[in-house]
Amino acid sequence: MFSRTSSQDVKSRAKAGAAQAKAGAAQARAAAAQAKAQAALLQGRALQAKEQFTPLARSAQLTASQGVQQARSWAAPRVEQAGIAVQDSIAPRVSSAMIATARRMQPVPARRRRRWPAILAGIVTVSAAAVAAILLRGQRANRLSAEPTDDAAPPPAPPASDQAGSNERSETAQADVNGQVRTP
């Protein structure tokens, strides 16, 4: 089935592949060792840089904090003076403007209409008118029953001051208090 040449060929190829794999592994080991050496070298340089720059960073921090402290001590009284000036001059005007605007914005409260007083006043007025009408009717009935007949004495004469003008009226017609005219 297989010839001797083909099996030898497979073996030789396998040996060649194994040799290549060994060579690749050796190269990878060498590269890893080189990378390790470079990492150690870089780590040493990083430590050296750290030692060199740590005092510089602390010095910069101290200088910056001193500058901030000086700036704050310079600015604090000026900010306080500005606050007092705003409080004394601008704030009252702004406050009064805001209050006036709020009052203009506020809706007018709805008037509560109370109808009972109006209804009660109407009832009292109608009742008073009815009582007045009843009293007037009663007085009229009393006058009509107490009116003199033709046989009785004539009515009393009007006062003297009005006598000239009222003589004409009395001759033609006489008016009662309620406005009804009587003719003699």
Phi and psi in degrees as GROMACS dihedral restraints (atoms count N, CA, C in turn):
[ dihedral_restraints ]
;  ai    aj    ak    al  type     phi  dphi    fc
    3     4     5     6     1   -92.2    20    10
    4     5     6     7     1   144.3    20    10
    6     7     8     9     1   -88.8    20    10
    7     8     9    10     1   163.7    20    10
    9    10    11    12     1   -67.7    20    10
   10    11    12    13     1   -29.3    20    10
   12    13    14    15     1   -70.8    20    10
   13    14    15    16     1   -38.7    20    10
   15    16    17    18     1   -71.3    20    10
   16    17    18    19     1   -36.8    20    10
   18    19    20    21     1   -72.4    20    10
   19    20    21    22     1   -36.0    20    10
   21    22    23    24     1   -65.9    20    10
   22    23    24    25     1   -37.1    20    10
   24    25    26    27     1   -63.6    20    10
   25    26    27    28     1   -41.4    20    10
   27    28    29    30     1   -66.3    20    10
   28    29    30    31     1   -42.3    20    10
   30    31    32    33     1   -64.2    20    10
   31    32    33    34     1   -44.4    20    10
   33    34    35    36     1   -64.0    20    10
   34    35    36    37     1   -39.5    20    10
   36    37    38    39     1   -65.1    20    10
   37    38    39    40     1   -40.5    20    10
   39    40    41    42     1   -63.9    20    10
   40    41    42    43     1   -42.1    20    10
   42    43    44    45     1   -63.7    20    10
   43    44    45    46     1   -41.4    20    10
   45    46    47    48     1   -64.5    20    10
   46    47    48    49     1   -40.8    20    10
   48    49    50    51     1   -64.4    20    10
   49    50    51    52     1   -41.0    20    10
   51    52    53    54     1   -65.6    20    10
   52    53    54    55     1   -38.6    20    10
   54    55    56    57     1   -65.6    20    10
   55    56    57    58     1   -41.5    20    10
   57    58    59    60     1   -64.2    20    10
   58    59    60    61     1   -41.2    20    10
   60    61    62    63     1   -63.6    20    10
   61    62    63    64     1   -41.1    20    10
   63    64    65    66     1   -64.3    20    10
   64    65    66    67     1   -39.8    20    10
   66    67    68    69     1   -66.8    20    10
   67    68    69    70     1   -41.7    20    10
   69    70    71    72     1   -63.9    20    10
   70    71    72    73     1   -40.1    20    10
   72    73    74    75     1   -66.4    20    10
   73    74    75    76     1   -39.4    20    10
   75    76    77    78     1   -64.9    20    10
   76    77    78    79     1   -40.8    20    10
   78    79    80    81     1   -63.9    20    10
   79    80    81    82     1   -41.4    20    10
   81    82    83    84     1   -64.4    20    10
   82    83    84    85     1   -40.3    20    10
   84    85    86    87     1   -64.5    20    10
   85    86    87    88     1   -40.4    20    10
   87    88    89    90     1   -65.9    20    10
   88    89    90    91     1   -42.3    20    10
   90    91    92    93     1   -64.8    20    10
   91    92    93    94     1   -39.8    20    10
   93    94    95    96     1   -65.1    20    10
   94    95    96    97     1   -41.2    20    10
   96    97    98    99     1   -65.2    20    10
   97    98    99   100     1   -41.1    20    10
   99   100   101   102     1   -64.1    20    10
  100   101   102   103     1   -42.4    20    10
  102   103   104   105     1   -64.4    20    10
  103   104   105   106     1   -37.8    20    10
  105   106   107   108     1   -65.2    20    10
  106   107   108   109     1   -41.4    20    10
  108   109   110   111     1   -65.5    20    10
  109   110   111   112     1   -43.0    20    10
  111   112   113   114     1   -65.7    20    10
  112   113   114   115     1   -38.1    20    10
  114   115   116   117     1   -64.2    20    10
  115   116   117   118     1   -41.5    20    10
  117   118   119   120     1   -64.4    20    10
  118   119   120   121     1   -40.7    20    10
  120   121   122   123     1   -63.2    20    10
  121   122   123   124     1   -45.4    20    10
  123   124   125   126     1   -66.4    20    10
  124   125   126   127     1   -35.7    20    10
  126   127   128   129     1   -65.9    20    10
  127   128   129   130     1   -40.7    20    10
  129   130   131   132     1   -62.5    20    10
  130   131   132   133     1   -42.7    20    10
  132   133   134   135     1   -64.5    20    10
  133   134   135   136     1   -37.3    20    10
  135   136   137   138     1   -65.5    20    10
  136   137   138   139     1   -41.9    20    10
  138   139   140   141     1   -63.7    20    10
  139   140   141   142     1   -39.2    20    10
  141   142   143   144     1   -63.9    20    10
  142   143   144   145     1   -42.7    20    10
  144   145   146   147     1   -65.0    20    10
  145   146   147   148     1   -39.0    20    10
  147   148   149   150     1   -61.3    20    10
  148   149   150   151     1   -46.5    20    10
  150   151   152   153     1   -64.2    20    10
  151   152   153   154     1   -32.8    20    10
  153   154   155   156     1   -76.9    20    10
  154   155   156   157     1   -40.3    20    10
  156   157   158   159     1   -92.5    20    10
  157   158   159   160     1   -14.6    20    10
  159   160   161   162     1   -60.4    20    10
  160   161   162   163     1   -48.5    20    10
  162   163   164   165     1   -64.3    20    10
  163   164   165   166     1   -35.1    20    10
  165   166   167   168     1   -64.5    20    10
  166   167   168   169     1   -40.6    20    10
  168   169   170   171     1   -66.0    20    10
  169   170   171   172     1   -41.1    20    10
  171   172   173   174     1   -64.3    20    10
  172   173   174   175     1   -40.9    20    10
  174   175   176   177     1   -63.7    20    10
  175   176   177   178     1   -42.4    20    10
  177   178   179   180     1   -64.3    20    10
  178   179   180   181     1   -38.9    20    10
  180   181   182   183     1   -64.3    20    10
  181   182   183   184     1   -44.2    20    10
  183   184   185   186     1   -64.0    20    10
  184   185   186   187     1   -44.0    20    10
  186   187   188   189     1   -63.0    20    10
  187   188   189   190     1   -43.3    20    10
  189   190   191   192     1   -64.4    20    10
  190   191   192   193     1   -42.4    20    10
  192   193   194   195     1   -66.8    20    10
  193   194   195   196     1   -35.9    20    10
  195   196   197   198     1   -66.1    20    10
  196   197   198   199     1   -40.3    20    10
  198   199   200   201     1   -64.3    20    10
  199   200   201   202     1   -41.6    20    10
  201   202   203   204     1   -64.5    20    10
  202   203   204   205     1   -41.8    20    10
  204   205   206   207     1   -62.2    20    10
  205   206   207   208     1   -44.0    20    10
  207   208   209   210     1   -64.3    20    10
  208   209   210   211     1   -41.8    20    10
  210   211   212   213     1   -63.5    20    10
  211   212   213   214     1   -40.3    20    10
  213   214   215   216     1   -67.1    20    10
  214   215   216   217     1   -40.7    20    10
  216   217   218   219     1   -69.1    20    10
  217   218   219   220     1   -28.4    20    10
  219   220   221   222     1   -77.0    20    10
  220   221   222   223     1   -40.7    20    10
  222   223   224   225     1   -79.9    20    10
  223   224   225   226     1   -29.8    20    10
  225   226   227   228     1   -57.9    20    10
  226   227   228   229     1   -48.9    20    10
  228   229   230   231     1   -66.5    20    10
  229   230   231   232     1   -32.4    20    10
  231   232   233   234     1   -69.9    20    10
  232   233   234   235     1   -39.8    20    10
  234   235   236   237     1   -65.9    20    10
  235   236   237   238     1   -38.5    20    10
  237   238   239   240     1   -64.2    20    10
  238   239   240   241     1   -43.9    20    10
  240   241   242   243     1   -62.6    20    10
  241   242   243   244     1   -41.0    20    10
  243   244   245   246     1   -64.0    20    10
  244   245   246   247     1   -39.4    20    10
  246   247   248   249     1   -63.3    20    10
  247   248   249   250     1   -41.6    20    10
  249   250   251   252     1   -66.2    20    10
  250   251   252   253     1   -40.6    20    10
  252   253   254   255     1   -63.2    20    10
  253   254   255   256     1   -42.6    20    10
  255   256   257   258     1   -65.2    20    10
  256   257   258   259     1   -42.1    20    10
  258   259   260   261     1   -63.5    20    10
  259   260   261   262     1   -39.2    20    10
  261   262   263   264     1   -81.5    20    10
  262   263   264   265     1   -31.9    20    10
  264   265   266   267     1  -109.3    20    10
  265   266   267   268     1   -48.8    20    10
  267   268   269   270     1   -88.0    20    10
  268   269   270   271     1   -40.1    20    10
  270   271   272   273     1   -58.3    20    10
  271   272   273   274     1   -42.9    20    10
  273   274   275   276     1   -62.5    20    10
  274   275   276   277     1   -38.0    20    10
  276   277   278   279     1   -68.4    20    10
  277   278   279   280     1   -42.2    20    10
  279   280   281   282     1   -64.6    20    10
  280   281   282   283     1   -42.0    20    10
  282   283   284   285     1   -62.2    20    10
  283   284   285   286     1   -46.4    20    10
  285   286   287   288     1   -66.8    20    10
  286   287   288   289     1   -35.3    20    10
  288   289   290   291     1   -65.4    20    10
  289   290   291   292     1   -40.2    20    10
  291   292   293   294     1   -66.9    20    10
  292   293   294   295     1   -39.8    20    10
  294   295   296   297     1   -65.7    20    10
  295   296   297   298     1   -43.3    20    10
  297   298   299   300     1   -63.6    20    10
  298   299   300   301     1   -41.1    20    10
  300   301   302   303     1   -64.3    20    10
  301   302   303   304     1   -41.3    20    10
  303   304   305   306     1   -63.4    20    10
  304   305   306   307     1   -38.8    20    10
  306   307   308   309     1   -68.3    20    10
  307   308   309   310     1   -35.7    20    10
  309   310   311   312     1   -71.3    20    10
  310   311   312   313     1   -29.9    20    10
  312   313   314   315     1   -78.2    20    10
  313   314   315   316     1   -26.5    20    10
  315   316   317   318     1   -64.5    20    10
  316   317   318   319     1   129.0    20    10
  318   319   320   321     1   -69.0    20    10
  319   320   321   322     1   150.3    20    10
  321   322   323   324     1   -70.2    20    10
  322   323   324   325     1   128.9    20    10
  324   325   326   327     1   -65.0    20    10
  325   326   327   328     1   139.6    20    10
  327   328   329   330     1   -67.2    20    10
  328   329   330   331     1   132.6    20    10
  330   331   332   333     1   -74.2    20    10
  331   332   333   334     1   130.5    20    10
  333   334   335   336     1   -82.3    20    10
  334   335   336   337     1   119.3    20    10
  336   337   338   339     1   -87.3    20    10
  337   338   339   340     1   123.7    20    10
  339   340   341   342     1  -104.4    20    10
  340   341   342   343     1   112.9    20    10
  342   343   344   345     1   -89.1    20    10
  343   344   345   346     1   -24.5    20    10
  345   346   347   348     1   -60.5    20    10
  346   347   348   349     1   -41.7    20    10
  348   349   350   351     1   -61.5    20    10
  349   350   351   352     1   -38.7    20    10
  351   352   353   354     1   -67.4    20    10
  352   353   354   355     1   -42.1    20    10
  354   355   356   357     1   -65.1    20    10
  355   356   357   358     1   -42.6    20    10
  357   358   359   360     1   -64.2    20    10
  358   359   360   361     1   -40.8    20    10
  360   361   362   363     1   -63.9    20    10
  361   362   363   364     1   -39.1    20    10
  363   364   365   366     1   -63.8    20    10
  364   365   366   367     1   -42.4    20    10
  366   367   368   369     1   -64.5    20    10
  367   368   369   370     1   -42.5    20    10
  369   370   371   372     1   -63.0    20    10
  370   371   372   373     1   -42.7    20    10
  372   373   374   375     1   -63.4    20    10
  373   374   375   376     1   -46.0    20    10
  375   376   377   378     1   -63.5    20    10
  376   377   378   379     1   -39.9    20    10
  378   379   380   381     1   -64.6    20    10
  379   380   381   382     1   -42.2    20    10
  381   382   383   384     1   -63.9    20    10
  382   383   384   385     1   -39.8    20    10
  384   385   386   387     1   -65.1    20    10
  385   386   387   388     1   -39.9    20    10
  387   388   389   390     1   -65.8    20    10
  388   389   390   391     1   -42.0    20    10
  390   391   392   393     1   -64.1    20    10
  391   392   393   394     1   -42.5    20    10
  393   394   395   396     1   -62.8    20    10
  394   395   396   397     1   -41.1    20    10
  396   397   398   399     1   -64.6    20    10
  397   398   399   400     1   -41.8    20    10
  399   400   401   402     1   -64.1    20    10
  400   401   402   403     1   -43.2    20    10
  402   403   404   405     1   -64.8    20    10
  403   404   405   406     1   -42.3    20    10
  405   406   407   408     1   -63.8    20    10
  406   407   408   409     1   -39.2    20    10
  408   409   410   411     1   -64.7    20    10
  409   410   411   412     1   -40.0    20    10
  411   412   413   414     1   -65.5    20    10
  412   413   414   415     1   -40.1    20    10
  414   415   416   417     1   -66.1    20    10
  415   416   417   418     1   -39.3    20    10
  417   418   419   420     1   -63.8    20    10
  418   419   420   421     1   -43.5    20    10
  420   421   422   423     1   -64.1    20    10
  421   422   423   424     1   -37.6    20    10
  423   424   425   426     1   -66.6    20    10
  424   425   426   427     1   -40.3    20    10
  426   427   428   429     1   -68.0    20    10
  427   428   429   430     1   -41.6    20    10
  429   430   431   432     1   -64.2    20    10
  430   431   432   433     1   -37.1    20    10
  432   433   434   435     1   -75.7    20    10
  433   434   435   436     1   -27.3    20    10
  435   436   437   438     1   -94.2    20    10
  436   437   438   439     1     3.9    20    10
  438   439   440   441     1   -69.1    20    10
  439   440   441   442     1   137.3    20    10
  441   442   443   444     1   -71.0    20    10
  442   443   444   445     1   148.7    20    10
  444   445   446   447     1   -86.8    20    10
  445   446   447   448     1  -178.1    20    10
  447   448   449   450     1   -65.8    20    10
  448   449   450   451     1   -29.0    20    10
  450   451   452   453     1   -76.8    20    10
  451   452   453   454     1   -16.9    20    10
  453   454   455   456     1   -78.2    20    10
  454   455   456   457     1   174.9    20    10
  456   457   458   459     1   -70.0    20    10
  457   458   459   460     1   152.5    20    10
  459   460   461   462     1   -67.2    20    10
  460   461   462   463     1   159.7    20    10
  462   463   464   465     1   -66.4    20    10
  463   464   465   466     1   156.4    20    10
  465   466   467   468     1   -64.8    20    10
  466   467   468   469     1   152.3    20    10
  468   469   470   471     1   -75.9    20    10
  469   470   471   472     1   148.8    20    10
  471   472   473   474     1   -69.3    20    10
  472   473   474   475     1   166.8    20    10
  474   475   476   477     1   -60.3    20    10
  475   476   477   478     1   159.3    20    10
  477   478   479   480     1   -69.6    20    10
  478   479   480   481     1   -31.7    20    10
  480   481   482   483     1   -66.5    20    10
  481   482   483   484     1   -32.4    20    10
  483   484   485   486     1   -99.1    20    10
  484   485   486   487     1     6.3    20    10
  486   487   488   489     1   -65.7    20    10
  487   488   489   490     1   -35.7    20    10
  489   490   491   492     1   -65.2    20    10
  490   491   492   493     1   -48.0    20    10
  492   493   494   495     1   -76.5    20    10
  493   494   495   496     1   -28.7    20    10
  495   496   497   498     1   -86.9    20    10
  496   497   498   499     1   -14.6    20    10
  498   499   500   501     1   -62.0    20    10
  499   500   501   502     1   -41.2    20    10
  501   502   503   504     1   -63.2    20    10
  502   503   504   505     1   -40.9    20    10
  504   505   506   507     1   -71.8    20    10
  505   506   507   508     1   -38.7    20    10
  507   508   509   510     1   -69.7    20    10
  508   509   510   511     1   -26.6    20    10
  510   511   512   513     1   -73.0    20    10
  511   512   513   514     1   -37.0    20    10
  513   514   515   516     1   -88.6    20    10
  514   515   516   517     1   -46.3    20    10
  516   517   518   519     1  -160.1    20    10
  517   518   519   520     1   156.3    20    10
  519   520   521   522     1  -122.9    20    10
  520   521   522   523     1   143.7    20    10
  522   523   524   525     1  -113.5    20    10
  523   524   525   526     1   137.3    20    10
  525   526   527   528     1   -79.7    20    10
  526   527   528   529     1   176.2    20    10
  528   529   530   531     1   -63.4    20    10
  529   530   531   532     1   -35.8    20    10
  531   532   533   534     1   -83.1    20    10
  532   533   534   535     1     4.1    20    10
  534   535   536   537     1    94.8    20    10
  535   536   537   538     1     1.3    20    10
  537   538   539   540     1   -83.6    20    10
  538   539   540   541     1   135.7    20    10
  540   541   542   543     1   -95.4    20    10
  541   542   543   544     1   133.8    20    10
  543   544   545   546     1  -114.3    20    10
  544   545   546   547     1   133.0    20    10
  546   547   548   549     1  -105.3    20    10
  547   548   549   550     1   138.5    20    10
